[in-house]
Amino acid sequence: MRIAVVGGGISGMMSWYLLQQKYDVTLLEANNYLGGHTATKDVEVEGKRYAVDTGFIVFNNWTYPIFNRFIAELGVEFKHTTMSFSVKNPTKNLEYNGNTLTSLFAQRRNLLRPSFWLMLRDIVRFNALGKRLLQEDAADLELSLGEFLQKHRFGKAIKENYLLPMGAAIWSAGLVDMPAFPVRFFLRFFQNHGLLNVTD
């Protein structure tokens, strides 16, 4: 069987990689490079050369085992790193980073802010509820994110200072668009990427 894969972005390359193990596959790409939005461009600024990623890829052993095998076969180097999420909300004079306890409370006033503690409680509740509903394939998964948060009485802080900004950052969307996002897809993505876990 002869197969054509159209587009040499990450999905196209992975499709080629898996299919070529059994079939005669041709990868078609309009650009003169592979990688789609993850392409790295060399630029010069004030006489210095920099390699600038026009997109980025973050992967882990848990979620991307096939991709890891692919880049290992190609001999592509990678660096171990941590990825964290931070918010600065100037209207609330709120700032935090979820990487460590120290960064979570880097703005010391958060220790005395009831709304901040309520947000943390809601995050733990959201994670647990999300895992349970995904396991049950519950009807609530057909709601939008906004409807889901309202139905389960999540507070304003988790919406404004955690879920909506994180979703907007992940999917390059506006804050006003995120409440309409399908909650099933939102929760599946969070679960697949370990975002429904406080640790690990």
N, C-alpha and C positions, 0 to 999 in steps of 0.2 A: 504494500500500500504506500502511495506517495502522498504526503501531507504538506501543506503550506501553512506556516504560522505567520500572521501579519502583525508586525510591530515587535521591535526588539527592546521593549522596556523590561522591567523585572518579570512581569507575568508572561510576556512572550518568550523571554529567555528560559524561564522555568518550564514552560510548555514544550519548547524545543528540547530542553535537557531530558525531560521525562519521555517524550515521544520518540526521540532518536535512538533510544535504547532498543526499540523494536521495529521502527519504521524508517523509511527514507523520508527525511524531513528537510524542508527548505525554509529558512527564516528570512522573511522580507522586511526590510527597514528602510524608510525614506531618508533618514539622516545618515551621516557618514560615521556614526558612532552607535554603540549599544548602551543600554542602561536607562533610556528614557529620562525621567526627571532626576535621576541620580547622577547624571553626567558631571564630571569635574572639568572645569575650564581653567586654563592657565591665564592669569592676568598680571599686568605689570603696573605697579603703583609707586611713583617716585623712585624709579630705578630698581625696585625690588620685585621679584616674581613671587606670586602666590598661587597656590592651587585652591580654587574656590568651588565648592560643591553647589550646584544649582538646585539640588534637592539633597536629602539625606536618607540613609537607611539605617535603622536600628534593628538589630535582630538578636535573638537569643537561642540557646540550645533547645529550650523547652518548646517554643512556638514554631521555630523555623528549622527543623532537622534536615529537610531536603535541601533547603537553601545553603545551610552550613556545609553539607556534603558537596554541593556544587562548587562553592568557592574554595573548599579544601582541594578538590580535584584540579582547579585552575591555579592553585597556589597563591590566591589573593590574600594579602596580609590584612589583619584587622587588629583593633585595639580593644581590650577590655575596658569598660567604662561603666559609670552609673548614669542613670537618667532620672531626673527628678522634675517636679512641677512646682512652680512658684507663682504667687499672685501678688500683685500690688494694686490695691483699690484705693485711689486717692480720695474718692468721695466718702469712704468710711475710715480713712486714715489707717488702713489695714495692710499688712504685708506679712507673708509667711512663705516658707519653703518646706515641702514635705519630706525631704531627704533624711533628716535625723531629728531627734528631739531638740537638739540645740538650735537647728535651723527653723524648726517649727515654731519655737518660742524666741527667735532672734529678736523680734520686737517684743520686749519684755511685758508690755501692757497686755499682750494676749493672755498672759497668765491670769489676769484679773478680769477679763472680758467674758461675761456669761454667754454672749452670742457666739464667741469663738469656741467655747466648750460645747455649746449646743450643736455647732457645725461639726465638730469632731464626733460627737455622739451620733449625729445623723449620718455621717460618712460610714461609721461602723454598721449602723442599721441598714443603710442603703446596700452595702456590700453583702451582708447576710441575706437580706430579702432578695436581692438580685440572684444570688447563687441558688437559693431555694426555688424561686420561680422558674429559673432556667431548667433546673433539674425536673420540676413538675410539668414543664411546658404549659404554664398557666395562661389563662385567658388574658390576664393583665399585660402580657407581653405584646398584645395587639394595640396597646395604647401608644400615644406619642410620649416623649419624655416629659413634656409639660403636664399632660394629663396624669401620667403615672405619679409624678411628684406631688401633684395636688391631691390625688386620690389617697395616697399614703401619708399625707400631711407632713411632708418634709418642710423644714423651715426655709426662710428666705436666704439665710446665710449659705447653706449648702448649694442652693441654686446659683446665687450671685457670685460666690467666692470659691466655688469648687467645680461643680458639674458642668455648668454652662461655659465657663472659661476653658476648662480642660477639653471639653468636646469641641469648642471653637478652635482651639489650638491644634488638636489632632486632625480635624477635618477641614482646616482652613476655612471655617465658616464664621459668620457674624453671630454675636451673642443673641440677636433677635431671632435668628433662624433656628437655634438649637432646641427650643421647646417643641418644635414640630418634628424633631428627629424621631424615627421609630425606636422605641425603647428596647425591643427585642434585639435589634442590630447593635445598639449602644451597649447593652449588657453583655452580649456575646463577645464583642470586641474587648470590653473591659476584662471579661473572664479569660479570654484567650491570651491576653497580654499581662495577666497577673495583677491587673488594676483593682480587682475586687478583694485583694489581699492587703492587709496592713503590713505584713512582712512577706518575704519571699516573692 
